[in-house]
Amino acid sequence: MGGSGRRAGGGGPDPVRSFERWKKKYNKRKNKLRLQRKQRKRPEWEVEREAIARLEQRYPEINPNEIERFSDFPLSKKTLKGLQEAQYRMVTEIQRQTIGLSLQGKDVLGAAKTGSGKTLAFIVPALERLYRQQWTSMDGLGILIISPTRELAYQTFEVLRKVGKNHDFSAGLIIGGKDLKEESNKIHNINILICTPGRLLQHMDETSYFHASDLQMLSKLKIARSVNILSRLFWFSYVNDTRTVYLDLLFFSTPATLDQNYIVCELQQKINMLYSFLKSHLNKKSIVFYASCKEVQYLFRVFCRLRPGIPVLALHGKQQQMKRMEVYNDFVRKKSAVLFATDIAARGLDFPAVNWVVQFDCPEDANTYIHRVGRTARYKEGGEALLVLLPSEEKGMVQQLVQRKVPINEIKINPEKLVDVQKKMQAFLAQDQELKERAQRCFVSYLRSVFLMKNKEVFDVFQLPLAEYAFSLGLAVAPRVRFLQKAQKQLSVNESSEGKSYLKEKGPCEDESSLISSEKMKECRTHFNEKISIVQSMKGKEIKEPEEKEIPSKVTVKEGDESEELSEEEEVPSINKVPKADSINFLEDDDDDVRELDLLTVKRQNVFGLEAKDCAVLNISNSKLKKKATKTKEAKKILKRKFKVNTKIIFTDEGELVQQWPPAQKSSVDRTENEDDSGGINLDKAKERLQEEDKFDKEAYRKKIKEKHREKRLREKEARREARKKNKKVEEEAEAFLDYSGSEEEFDPSTLPDPDKYRGSDQEADLDFEDSYGELEEKNRRRKRSNSSNKASTEEMSLKRKKAKLSHEDSFVPLDTGLSLAEDEELVLHLLNSHR
Ligand SMILES: Nc1ncnc2c1ncn2[C@@H]1O[C@H](COP(=O)(O)OP(=O)(O)OP(=O)(O)O)[C@@H](O)[C@H]1O
């Protein structure tokens, strides 16, 4: 079988050819290894550059429709690993649409629903951008992310940390509330900076080595104010319009999984409504949005005391940064809780598993509404939103929401399920002055927030029932609101200077918002300008000065019932006439959702057939408030209601009830004003009553002083008795000394001046004439005793002197002569004079 390769006759392979084949193979392997070794020795950046080049080659082929997972994008291994470790695999719609465009170098302006994953939509391209540039810490700031609130900045920072942990970039969080100097020292090393606008501007002004000239990417999260920052960063020169892509992923502005409803509720019923709502959602996680920090502060405290049966937390801008973080983390961890918050929690915050967003106060506009409700129904989860609107806010707000494609429905409150907590709140405030002050601040601050709202079609502070609102906060009277007074004054000035035609000249379209009808003006005057006369008559005797903080409340009384005597219960303002807490037992119901339906009547099932207008409790007609009322009428109405300010009643040790405040009237002068007196409150009568009351007060004061003196006398008497006992003892011991003291001159005590002339202050003498008289008598008795036995007295005096000396020498205890201090002094003076 020999062949060319075989040795003749041998049959084995040709050794030369075999060697050649082996050598060829060997060389090939050697070269390969050498190449590999060579490649292995290449610097990382070079390898990375090749990898980057390979990724970049794939960029033009990105087709969003084919993307389902993050790994379908040409992303760096480091980013993909970070995403996987954070459990992000499938992309959301905004991520699918935007990440590819960003990688291709487009500037993307995207609008997507809340909770749809916008954070990752900019964080992933940001990481890739720096990766492609092979950014190092030496290169300084590359990405700047500006966030409207500290909480959102913190949250974004956390996401960045998770997803970018395999990269080598440095990231920094620069928000207010921390040491600026410390931040300044670190800022130049940061590659990705997340900050709040205020702090950023501060660093721009104060940190000399803060440079943003190499910025590769800037991301601003929902901040109008950032225009200022952008212009300062010369960002506009960087943005190239030809490569900007606008993406609108909003068919509806809110997630489909979000169920959105609103209720119309009178201002004075809102707290009852909220309490009832929380009671029926004990196993849920809710966020309640308020218009101002002070509202949050007050209602947080009150609700803690009311104990709704669910943890209550508060988050607002007036808290210290550490506290804010603590509350934020606390709420994230809790399974069921309610967070009272201002709009600082409205934007971007990603609290997991929030079931309900309740907008206790109407949001400024549809945008704010959308951000607030976006705290629930995040990333494919479900959620519910409840917007609470005042009757005056309903039309304008609902219109705005419809325009913004917000699918929202009206539902009704079942008035029978409302729990009234107003009395409890009143009791809290009566016990706690600080809480009362908070309630007053809350009142003013809410009104200010409404007053400052731009959209006057929705927000009209002059339509608010101030007195009822104050009651609902637990206050007895509505605090004075200076800015409203000023606004009203200003309007009065305008009105009087331009005549009544001022209002008429302006057509309905011409900034109606800043105009207030004369009817409202009258209401205002009734609220704010009549306090002196009313307070005077309410308190009976205490005329308050204009700077006094409280004004009387306006109470609506049915016309015609002025002459009727109101029963105890009827005296309570009408808003108290809601079902009592103890008559409601929906707490016993175990099923949360059933209870929800109990309180909130779903749009489809208005089971009680109640229309909002029919709801007696919630829709206390404003028409009554609008009725023209004169100062006198208003004041009289309050008088007729026997309106009570905060009362303080205590129990004595004997179990007797004593009203400490306000002091009860003691005089028999009739309190009631003459109804037919059309001249207003009868000041003469009020004065007369005041004088009568004054007499009682003086009498009481006199008695008090008398009692004080009586006690003093008793004490002195006791002291004298003690002294006498002591003296007796000393007398026995000092007999020898007495025998020896023969040189004493005779002393006539009747020559002593009348000691009563030196007693007490004039005022005391005035008030305590009986007491003085009693003492005088005693002195006279003493004097008589002295006169009857001068000698004995002289002896007694000398004895006393001796005793004083003795006692001083013996024990350094001051000798009690048995006389009053004034007598003692007179005696000494007299003795000294007589010795000269
Ligand atoms: N691809 C994803 N896979 C899984 N979860 C995701 C994904 N993208 C985002 N999420 C989660 O969805 C939630 C909402 O994301 P994110 O906060 O980014 O929403 P957003 O659109 O910025 O919301 P907002 O408009 O309120 O600021 C977060 O909890 C986030 O972890």
The ligand as an SDF file (V2000), in Angstrom:
LIG
                    3D

 31 33  0  0  0  0  0  0  0  0999 V2000
  -37.5000   48.5610   33.7970 N   0  0  0  0  0  0  0  0  0  0  0  0
  -37.9700   48.5000   35.0100 C   0  0  0  0  0  0  0  0  0  0  0  0
  -38.2010   47.3180   35.5700 N   0  0  0  0  0  0  0  0  0  0  0  0
  -38.6980   47.2320   36.8160 C   0  0  0  0  0  0  0  0  0  0  0  0
  -38.9830   48.2870   37.5720 N   0  0  0  0  0  0  0  0  0  0  0  0
  -38.7770   49.4980   37.0630 C   0  0  0  0  0  0  0  0  0  0  0  0
  -38.2540   49.6760   35.7770 C   0  0  0  0  0  0  0  0  0  0  0  0
  -38.1330   50.9830   35.5540 N   0  0  0  0  0  0  0  0  0  0  0  0
  -38.5520   51.6030   36.6480 C   0  0  0  0  0  0  0  0  0  0  0  0
  -38.9550   50.7330   37.5640 N   0  0  0  0  0  0  0  0  0  0  0  0
  -39.5210   51.0080   38.9130 C   0  0  0  0  0  0  0  0  0  0  0  0
  -40.6960   51.7960   38.7130 O   0  0  0  0  0  0  0  0  0  0  0  0
  -40.8310   52.7450   39.7300 C   0  0  0  0  0  0  0  0  0  0  0  0
  -41.0350   54.1060   39.1230 C   0  0  0  0  0  0  0  0  0  0  0  0
  -39.8960   54.5230   38.4530 O   0  0  0  0  0  0  0  0  0  0  0  0
  -39.4540   56.0440   38.3930 P   0  0  0  0  0  0  0  0  0  0  0  0
  -39.3550   56.5910   39.7530 O   0  0  0  0  0  0  0  0  0  0  0  0
  -38.2680   56.1240   37.5480 O   0  0  0  0  0  0  0  0  0  0  0  0
  -40.7210   56.6920   37.6800 O   0  0  0  0  0  0  0  0  0  0  0  0
  -40.8840   58.1600   37.0970 P   0  0  0  0  0  0  0  0  0  0  0  0
  -41.5050   58.0540   35.7800 O   0  0  0  0  0  0  0  0  0  0  0  0
  -39.6110   58.9130   37.2230 O   0  0  0  0  0  0  0  0  0  0  0  0
  -41.9560   58.7260   38.1150 O   0  0  0  0  0  0  0  0  0  0  0  0
  -42.2630   60.2440   38.4440 P   0  0  0  0  0  0  0  0  0  0  0  0
  -42.8310   60.8810   37.2350 O   0  0  0  0  0  0  0  0  0  0  0  0
  -43.2320   60.1400   39.5340 O   0  0  0  0  0  0  0  0  0  0  0  0
  -40.9900   60.8430   38.8820 O   0  0  0  0  0  0  0  0  0  0  0  0
  -39.5630   52.6420   40.5670 C   0  0  0  0  0  0  0  0  0  0  0  0
  -39.8700   51.9220   41.7220 O   0  0  0  0  0  0  0  0  0  0  0  0
  -38.5950   51.8690   39.7340 C   0  0  0  0  0  0  0  0  0  0  0  0
  -37.7400   51.0890   40.5230 O   0  0  0  0  0  0  0  0  0  0  0  0
  1  2  1  0
  2  3  1  0
  2  7  2  0
  3  4  2  0
  4  5  1  0
  5  6  2  0
  6  7  1  0
  6 10  1  0
  7  8  1  0
  8  9  2  0
  9 10  1  0
 10 11  1  0
 11 12  1  0
 11 30  1  0
 12 13  1  0
 13 14  1  0
 13 28  1  0
 14 15  1  0
 15 16  1  0
 16 17  2  0
 16 18  1  0
 16 19  1  0
 19 20  1  0
 20 21  2  0
 20 22  1  0
 20 23  1  0
 23 24  1  0
 24 25  2  0
 24 26  1  0
 24 27  1  0
 28 29  1  0
 28 30  1  0
 30 31  1  0
M  END
$$$$
